[in-house]
Structures are given as structure tokens and as C-alpha cells.
């Protein structure tokens, strides 16, 4: 079932340029959806390195188990992703489906099993018809092209209402390198070490341990600072592939100063994509930024910010354009972090609403009400205890979220 494009969607979708050493193809395999592509394949040049982070869910899917194991080897040649079926909680059938996909990729692309990465997204608990993927791979190989990354971003969508893409150019040793990325996700979103499904490709020459560090550190500052509904997926996967085709000396240490620009650009584009996921939250009508300062330390600030961002009462108040700052107070208090009620200060849209444990004297709700009627909502909370700070992004809860998730399987 298709859904109207989110009112928070960007005016244009970023077109992704070609990256030396990687080609993409999409295919309508009919895994669940009809009349659209639901399979994407990426083939990388020999010597491509990989880093990745994955869900911490204890009910992780068979594809996640495979990617987590193969990532340790640090080499990649093929990525296969299907939409419509998560191949999660499918027992031995799920493991067999992954093996069928890997075997077909090995035969089609003449690579090692450890160089194949597989992801699945969609309904949990339904056996994956992997034979459809295996049959599609030879056809997909014929269609491989360096300029189809944007098509790949569309093929992995489920309840997403728009494709989420980003690109940057960074410099290493004075040489320009390209980074592209795309992700999918709109519901069951509370990343824990990674995101729903997210893939990044660069022609930079980076060894595997460095790629791993870059993927993990950038995810921590971006996708792990975003939530839609507090539910961590069984399939969360983020992978960074470096094809090594750029003409610069290999970077073999994560703290090499030559990486500074690349690291900044990668983190920046991950933040852009994380915000796009929040903007495409199922049924969302408002984008919310929560800024917490004055906590005991940064982790405490992050936990408090996520408590606010995940609160159904806060999110429904935003949906109803209700300037009910008492719900923010509630969410701070339930975070589990140390707070002092009488040192707490809250701003909404830059307007002081509460300070020193009570409403600001002479508080005029008029400008706050006006802010709540907009699409971009900002909450600022100062805990008043230390120097810890964090910013997270989320969206409101509308009846649309219930409509989408109440009928997801049907």
C-alpha cells in the first residue's frame, strides 16, 4: 500500500553521482510488492573494504548475522538487498534463504562467500522466497551501471514515502574523493548502533579497520541520535564500502590527519540522512529537534533527549499543536538520569517557558503556540547540573502512524 509523500519531504531528491569501482542494478523480483522494483544489487571492484554496524536487537535477522560475520573479514564484492520481507524470525528457513542468496551471488559474480553482504527489510516472520532473488541475480548483473545508485535507493523502500539520498566530495592528500549514501526507514525506528538500512560508497582508499571506525563513529553522531517510534528494528544495518579507486595513498589508521575532511563529510551526510528518516516518520506532520544541555555528561544528555523524543505524550502534543511543556518535564524526569527539578529550564521555539522548577513569571504562551503551528519544532532543555550536551531528532505522532501500522501486513 502506497502512502502520500510526507509533508516534511525535501523539495528535491539528491541525485547520486557515479562512484568509481561500484555499479548498481535494480529488479522487480515480486518478493512481496507488484509493479515496482524490490531488489537492488551493488557490485564492487576487487579490493573493496567494508565497515559496518548493526542492530543490538537480540532477535536480529539472519541477514544481519551474515553481515556481522562477513564484516570481520573486511572485504566486499557484492551487496544484495530486498524489500518487502525482513527474513527475520524465520528460523532455519531464514538461514537457508541467506545461503541461497549468497550461493547465487558467488556463482553470478565469481567472488568469495565472505565478500557477499545481504540485507532484507519488510514484514517479520514470513519465510523469504530466496529462489526469486537467486533467479534475478543473473538478470540484474546484465543491467549493472555506475549511474543507478538513485534507482537502488528507491528499490529498498517499504513504507518510506520518498527516497533518502546524500552525497559529498571530500579531499584526501589533495585528491577529491566521492561519497554517496542512501537509506530507508520510516517506522520501527530507534537505531541502536546503526540505522534501518543504510549504505555508503566511496572511491577512497581506506583499509578495513579504518572503514569500520568511520562507519561506527559517524553512525553514533547521526542515526543513533534519531528516533521515530522507539522501536529498534531486527534488521538495522549500516555498511560503508570503500572501493580504493581514488588516486591517493592508502589511509591505514582511523586517526590519520589526512582523514579529517573525509570524516567530517561522512558524518555530515549521515546526519542529513538521519534527519530525512525522521522527516519521513510514518504519518509525521512535524519535525522535532530536541537539544539538551547542562547534564552530568554527554551520555546523560543523550538519554534525556531520547526520553523526550520517544515520549508518546510529547509527540502527540506536538501533533495537536498543544504547547504542553509539562510533558517535557515528565519525560526528563523518567529518563533515569540525575536531574534537579528546581534547576530545570525549558525553551520552546527559543521562548523561555519554564525555569527554576516553575513557569517563567509572566509567561506568554502566544509565541509558543505560534511556533507549535509550524512544521519545525525546537525544544531546548537545560538540566543545570554540568556540561553534558546532546541533540536528537524525531517527529510527531499522528493518527496516520496508527493507520499505517494497523494495516501494515494487510
C-alpha positions as CSV (number, residue, x, y, z in Angstrom):
1,X,0.0,0.0,0.0
2,X,1.5,3.4,-1.0
3,X,1.2,6.4,1.2
4,X,1.1,10.2,0.4
5,X,4.5,11.8,0.3
6,X,5.4,13.2,3.7
7,X,4.7,17.0,4.1
8,X,8.2,17.2,5.6
9,X,9.9,15.7,2.5
10,X,12.7,17.8,0.8
11,X,11.6,19.7,-2.3
12,X,14.1,17.7,-4.4
13,X,15.7,14.3,-4.0
14,X,19.5,14.4,-4.3
15,X,20.7,12.7,-7.5
16,X,23.6,10.4,-6.7
17,X,26.8,10.6,-8.9
18,X,28.7,7.5,-10.1
19,X,31.5,6.3,-7.8
20,X,34.5,4.6,-9.4
21,X,34.5,0.9,-8.6
22,X,30.8,0.3,-7.9
23,X,27.9,-0.5,-10.2
24,X,24.2,-0.9,-9.3
25,X,21.1,-2.7,-10.7
26,X,17.5,-2.9,-9.6
27,X,15.0,-5.6,-10.4
28,X,11.3,-6.3,-9.8
29,X,11.6,-9.8,-8.2
30,X,8.0,-9.9,-6.9
31,X,9.1,-10.8,-3.4
32,X,6.0,-9.0,-2.0
33,X,5.3,-5.9,-4.0
34,X,4.0,-5.9,-7.5
35,X,4.6,-3.3,-10.2
36,X,7.8,-1.9,-8.6
37,X,11.4,-2.8,-8.1
38,X,12.1,-4.6,-4.8
39,X,15.7,-5.8,-5.2
40,X,18.9,-3.9,-5.6
41,X,22.4,-5.3,-6.3
42,X,25.7,-3.5,-6.0
43,X,28.9,-4.9,-7.4
44,X,32.2,-3.6,-6.0
45,X,35.7,-3.7,-7.5
46,X,38.2,-6.3,-6.2
47,X,40.0,-4.9,-3.2
48,X,36.9,-3.0,-1.8
49,X,37.0,-2.7,2.0
50,X,34.0,-2.6,4.3
51,X,33.0,-1.4,7.7
52,X,29.6,-1.7,9.3
53,X,27.4,-1.5,12.4
54,X,24.3,-3.5,13.2
55,X,21.3,-3.7,15.4
56,X,21.7,-4.7,19.0
57,X,18.4,-6.4,19.0
58,X,18.5,-9.9,20.5
59,X,16.1,-11.1,17.8
60,X,18.3,-9.9,14.9
61,X,17.6,-11.3,11.5
62,X,19.6,-14.0,9.6
63,X,20.9,-11.3,7.1
64,X,22.3,-9.3,10.0
65,X,24.1,-12.3,11.3
66,X,25.7,-12.9,8.0
67,X,26.8,-9.3,7.5
68,X,28.1,-9.1,11.0
69,X,30.3,-12.2,10.4
70,X,31.5,-11.2,6.9
71,X,32.3,-7.7,8.0
72,X,35.0,-9.1,10.2
73,X,36.9,-10.2,7.1
74,X,36.9,-6.6,5.8
75,X,36.4,-7.3,2.1
76,X,33.3,-6.9,-0.1
77,X,32.4,-7.5,-3.7
78,X,28.5,-7.8,-3.7
79,X,25.6,-6.3,-1.8
80,X,22.1,-7.7,-2.3
81,X,19.1,-6.0,-0.7
82,X,15.4,-6.9,-0.9
83,X,12.3,-5.0,0.2
84,X,9.0,-6.4,1.4
85,X,10.3,-9.3,3.6
86,X,12.6,-8.9,6.5
87,X,13.7,-12.6,6.7
88,X,13.6,-12.1,10.4
89,X,12.3,-14.6,13.0
90,X,12.2,-17.2,10.2
91,X,14.4,-19.8,12.0
92,X,16.4,-22.3,9.9
93,X,14.4,-21.2,6.8
94,X,15.9,-17.8,7.2
95,X,19.4,-19.0,7.4
96,X,18.8,-21.2,4.4
97,X,17.4,-18.3,2.4
98,X,20.5,-16.3,3.1
99,X,22.7,-19.2,2.0
100,X,20.7,-19.5,-1.2
101,X,21.2,-15.8,-1.9
102,X,24.9,-15.9,-1.1
103,X,25.5,-19.0,-3.2
104,X,23.7,-17.4,-6.2
105,X,25.8,-14.2,-5.7
106,X,29.0,-16.2,-5.6
107,X,28.1,-18.1,-8.8
108,X,27.0,-14.9,-10.6
109,X,29.8,-12.6,-9.6
110,X,32.6,-15.0,-9.1
111,X,33.5,-13.9,-5.6
112,X,34.1,-15.5,-2.2
113,X,31.1,-16.1,0.1
114,X,32.7,-13.8,2.7
115,X,32.6,-11.0,0.2
116,X,28.8,-11.1,-0.1
117,X,26.5,-8.9,2.1
118,X,22.8,-9.4,2.3
119,X,20.0,-7.3,3.8
120,X,16.3,-7.7,3.9
121,X,13.6,-5.3,5.0
122,X,9.8,-5.7,5.4
123,X,7.5,-8.0,7.3
124,X,8.9,-10.1,10.2
125,X,8.1,-13.8,10.5
126,X,7.4,-14.6,6.8
127,X,9.7,-17.0,5.0
128,X,11.7,-15.3,2.3
129,X,11.3,-16.7,-1.3
130,X,15.1,-16.6,-1.9
131,X,14.7,-18.5,-5.1
132,X,13.2,-15.4,-6.6
133,X,16.4,-13.5,-5.6
134,X,18.6,-16.2,-6.9
135,X,16.8,-16.2,-10.3
136,X,17.0,-12.4,-10.5
137,X,20.7,-12.0,-9.9
138,X,21.9,-13.0,-13.4
139,X,19.4,-10.6,-15.0
140,X,20.5,-7.9,-12.5
141,X,24.1,-8.4,-13.4
142,X,23.3,-7.6,-17.1
143,X,21.8,-4.3,-16.0
144,X,24.6,-3.1,-13.8
145,X,25.6,0.5,-14.3
146,X,27.5,3.1,-12.3
147,X,24.7,5.7,-12.6
148,X,21.9,3.7,-11.0
149,X,22.5,4.4,-7.3
150,X,19.4,6.6,-7.1
151,X,17.4,3.7,-8.5
152,X,18.8,1.5,-5.8
153,X,17.6,3.9,-3.2
154,X,14.1,3.6,-4.5
155,X,14.1,-0.2,-4.7
156,X,14.7,-0.7,-1.0
157,X,11.8,1.4,0.2
158,X,8.9,-0.1,2.2
159,X,6.6,2.4,4.0
160,X,9.0,5.2,3.0
161,X,7.3,8.0,1.0
162,X,10.5,9.3,-0.6
163,X,14.0,8.0,-1.3
164,X,16.7,9.3,1.1
165,X,20.0,10.1,-0.7
166,X,23.0,12.2,0.0
167,X,26.4,12.9,-1.5
168,X,29.6,14.7,-0.6
169,X,33.0,15.4,-2.1
170,X,36.0,15.1,0.3
171,X,39.7,15.6,-0.1
172,X,42.4,13.2,0.9
173,X,46.0,14.1,0.1
174,X,44.7,16.9,-2.2
175,X,42.7,14.3,-4.2
176,X,38.9,14.6,-4.5
177,X,37.0,11.5,-3.4
178,X,33.3,10.9,-3.8
179,X,31.0,9.6,-1.1
180,X,27.4,8.7,-1.8
181,X,24.8,7.2,0.6
182,X,21.2,6.2,0.8
183,X,19.0,4.7,3.4
184,X,15.5,3.5,4.1
185,X,13.2,3.7,7.1
186,X,10.0,5.3,8.3
187,X,8.7,3.1,11.1
188,X,10.2,0.7,13.7
189,X,12.9,3.4,14.1
190,X,15.1,3.7,17.2
191,X,18.6,2.9,15.9
192,X,20.9,1.2,18.3
193,X,24.4,1.1,16.8
194,X,23.1,1.5,13.3
195,X,20.0,2.5,11.3
196,X,17.3,0.7,9.5
197,X,19.2,0.0,6.3
198,X,21.9,2.5,5.2
199,X,24.6,2.1,2.6
200,X,27.6,4.3,1.8
201,X,30.0,4.0,-1.1
202,X,33.3,5.9,-1.7
203,X,36.2,5.6,-4.1
204,X,38.6,6.5,-1.2
205,X,41.5,4.1,-0.5
206,X,40.8,3.2,3.2
207,X,41.8,-0.1,4.9
208,X,39.1,-2.2,6.6
209,X,39.8,-1.2,10.3
210,X,39.6,2.4,9.3
211,X,36.4,1.9,7.4
212,X,35.0,0.2,10.5
213,X,35.9,3.1,12.7
214,X,34.5,5.7,10.3
215,X,31.2,3.8,10.0
216,X,30.7,3.4,13.8
217,X,31.8,6.9,14.8
218,X,29.7,8.6,12.2
219,X,26.6,6.5,13.0
220,X,26.9,7.3,16.7
221,X,26.7,11.1,15.9
222,X,23.8,10.7,13.4
223,X,21.5,7.7,13.2
224,X,21.9,7.0,16.9
225,X,20.6,10.5,17.6
226,X,17.3,10.0,15.7
227,X,14.1,8.2,16.6
228,X,10.6,7.8,15.1
229,X,8.8,5.5,17.5
230,X,11.3,4.0,20.0
231,X,11.2,0.5,18.3
232,X,14.6,-0.9,17.3
233,X,14.4,-3.0,14.2
234,X,15.6,-6.6,13.9
235,X,17.3,-5.7,10.6
236,X,19.3,-2.5,11.4
237,X,22.3,-2.5,9.1
238,X,24.7,0.3,8.1
239,X,27.6,-0.5,5.7
240,X,30.4,1.6,4.3
241,X,32.2,0.4,1.2
242,X,35.5,1.9,0.1
243,X,36.5,0.8,-3.5
244,X,40.0,2.2,-3.3
245,X,39.9,3.6,-6.9
246,X,40.9,7.1,-5.9
247,X,44.5,8.2,-6.7
248,X,45.8,8.8,-3.2
249,X,48.0,6.8,-0.8
250,X,46.0,4.3,1.3
251,X,44.8,5.5,4.7
252,X,45.6,2.8,7.2
253,X,44.8,4.4,10.5
254,X,41.5,5.9,11.8
255,X,43.2,8.9,13.3
256,X,45.3,9.8,10.3
257,X,45.1,13.6,9.9
258,X,44.6,13.1,6.2
259,X,41.1,11.7,7.0
260,X,39.8,14.9,8.7
261,X,37.9,16.2,5.8
262,X,36.5,12.8,4.8
263,X,35.4,12.1,8.4
264,X,33.6,15.4,8.6
265,X,31.9,15.0,5.3
266,X,30.8,11.4,6.0
267,X,29.4,12.4,9.4
268,X,27.6,15.4,7.9
269,X,25.9,13.3,5.2
270,X,24.8,10.7,7.8
271,X,23.2,13.5,9.9
272,X,21.4,14.7,6.7
273,X,20.1,11.2,6.1
274,X,19.1,10.6,9.7
275,X,17.0,13.8,9.7
276,X,15.4,12.6,6.4
277,X,14.3,9.4,8.1
278,X,12.7,11.4,11.0
279,X,11.0,13.7,8.3
280,X,9.6,10.6,6.7
281,X,8.4,9.1,10.0
282,X,5.1,7.2,9.4
283,X,2.3,9.7,9.5
284,X,4.6,12.6,10.5
285,X,3.5,16.2,10.1
286,X,6.2,17.9,12.2
287,X,9.9,17.6,12.5
288,X,11.2,17.9,16.1
289,X,14.7,18.8,17.3
290,X,15.5,18.3,21.0
291,X,18.5,20.0,22.4
292,X,19.7,19.1,26.0
293,X,22.4,20.9,27.8
294,X,23.7,21.1,31.4
295,X,23.5,17.3,32.0
296,X,26.1,15.5,34.1
297,X,27.8,14.2,30.9
298,X,27.1,13.8,27.2
299,X,25.6,10.3,27.6
300,X,23.2,11.5,30.2
301,X,22.2,14.4,27.9
302,X,21.6,11.9,25.1
303,X,19.5,9.7,27.3
304,X,17.4,12.6,28.5
305,X,16.9,13.9,24.9
306,X,15.8,10.5,23.7
307,X,13.4,10.2,26.6
308,X,11.7,13.4,25.4
309,X,11.9,12.4,21.7
310,X,10.4,9.0,22.3
311,X,7.6,10.1,24.6
312,X,4.2,9.4,23.0
313,X,2.7,12.2,25.2
314,X,5.2,14.8,23.9
315,X,4.9,13.6,20.3
316,X,1.1,13.7,20.4
317,X,1.1,17.1,22.0
318,X,3.2,18.3,19.1
319,X,0.8,16.7,16.6
320,X,-2.0,18.5,18.3
321,X,-0.1,21.8,18.4
322,X,-0.5,21.9,22.1
323,X,2.2,23.9,24.0
324,X,2.1,21.5,26.9
325,X,5.6,21.8,28.3
326,X,4.6,19.8,31.3
327,X,5.1,16.7,29.2
328,X,8.7,17.7,28.6
329,X,9.2,17.9,32.3
330,X,7.7,14.4,32.7
331,X,10.0,13.0,30.0
332,X,13.0,14.5,31.6
333,X,12.1,13.0,35.0
334,X,11.6,9.5,33.7
335,X,14.9,9.4,31.8
336,X,16.7,7.7,34.7
337,X,19.4,10.3,34.6
338,X,20.2,12.7,37.5
339,X,18.2,15.9,37.4
340,X,17.2,18.6,39.8
341,X,13.6,19.7,39.4
342,X,14.4,23.2,40.7
343,X,17.3,23.8,38.3
344,X,15.5,22.7,35.1
345,X,14.9,25.3,32.3
346,X,12.9,24.8,29.2
347,X,12.6,26.7,25.9
348,X,10.2,26.1,23.0
349,X,11.0,27.8,19.8
350,X,13.5,29.9,21.6
351,X,11.0,31.2,24.1
352,X,11.6,30.7,27.8
353,X,8.7,28.8,29.3
354,X,10.0,27.3,32.5
355,X,12.9,28.0,34.9
356,X,13.9,27.1,38.4
357,X,11.2,24.5,38.8
358,X,8.2,26.5,37.7
359,X,6.7,28.5,34.8
360,X,8.6,31.7,33.9
361,X,7.0,34.7,35.6
362,X,4.7,36.5,33.2
363,X,4.9,33.6,30.7
364,X,3.1,34.5,27.5
365,X,2.1,31.4,25.6
366,X,1.2,33.2,22.4
367,X,4.6,33.0,20.6
368,X,4.9,29.3,21.7
369,X,1.5,28.5,20.3
370,X,2.5,30.1,17.0
371,X,5.8,28.0,17.0
372,X,3.8,24.8,17.6
373,X,1.7,25.5,14.5
374,X,4.8,25.3,12.3
375,X,6.5,22.2,10.8
376,X,9.9,22.7,12.5
377,X,9.6,22.3,16.3
378,X,12.6,23.0,18.6
379,X,12.7,22.1,22.3
380,X,15.7,23.2,24.4
381,X,16.2,21.8,27.9
382,X,18.9,22.9,30.3
383,X,19.4,20.4,33.2
384,X,21.5,22.8,35.2
385,X,24.0,20.2,36.6
386,X,27.0,20.0,34.3
387,X,28.4,20.4,30.8
388,X,26.8,17.4,29.1
389,X,25.0,18.2,25.8
390,X,23.2,16.3,23.1
391,X,20.9,16.9,20.2
392,X,18.4,14.4,18.8
393,X,15.8,14.4,16.0
394,X,12.3,12.9,15.8
395,X,8.8,13.6,14.5
396,X,5.3,13.8,15.9
397,X,2.7,11.0,16.4
398,X,-0.4,11.5,14.3
399,X,-3.3,9.2,13.6
400,X,-1.5,8.4,10.3
401,X,1.0,6.3,12.3
402,X,-1.8,4.2,13.6
403,X,-3.4,3.9,10.2
404,X,-0.1,2.7,8.6
405,X,0.9,0.3,11.3
406,X,-2.6,-1.0,12.0
407,X,-2.8,-2.3,8.4
408,X,0.9,-3.0,7.6
409,X,0.5,-6.7,6.8
410,X,-2.8,-6.4,5.2
